[in-house]
Amino acid sequence: MHWLIVVPYYFFTALTLSALLILTARLLRLKVAVNTLVTGAVITALIGMILVLSSDAVSVADLTGRGILCLGIASFVLAGLDATLMKSLPHSIDHELDFEV
């Protein structure tokens, strides 16, 4: 039953990495598709969870709600930064996501 905590960690890690990659692409003016960024975030989160758990650096018992809360807050902060920078740094990502600039 303890292994079920891995699912929200994976989800929130992928969500936070997606926001981080989109923000990085906006700041560096990289011409990258949103699908590429999100796919990279999902694959990185999956590989990261596998490596961390298989190397015994972290046990499943160490994965608590506090870490999920931190990842959730980080994703909101990164999304807020991206939304704030949307007007001053327009990017092709905005047009892919159908945001008005």
Residue, then its C-alpha position, 0 to 999 in steps of 0.5 A: m500500500h505504501w507504493l501508492i504514494v509514488v503516483p502523486y510524487y510522479f504527477f507533481t514532479a512532472l507538473t513542476l518540471s513542465a512549468l520549469l521547462i516552459l519558463t526556461a524556454r520563455l526566458l531563453r527564447l528557445k523555439v521549442a514546441v510545448n509537446t516536446l517540453v511536456t514529454g521531456a518533463v514526463i520522461t525526466a520525472l519517470i526516470g528520476m523516480i526510478l533512479v531515486l527509488s532503485s538506488d535506495a537513496v530514498s525509501v518509499a517511507d520517506l515520501t510523505g505529504r510534505g514533499i508533495l505539498c512543496l512540489g505543488i507550491a513550486s508548480f504554482v509559483l513557476a506557473g505564476l512567474d510564467a503568467t507574469l512574464m507572458k506580457s513582457l516576454p511573448h513566446s511561440i508557446d503562448h500561441e500553441l496554448d491559445f493564450e492571448v498576448 
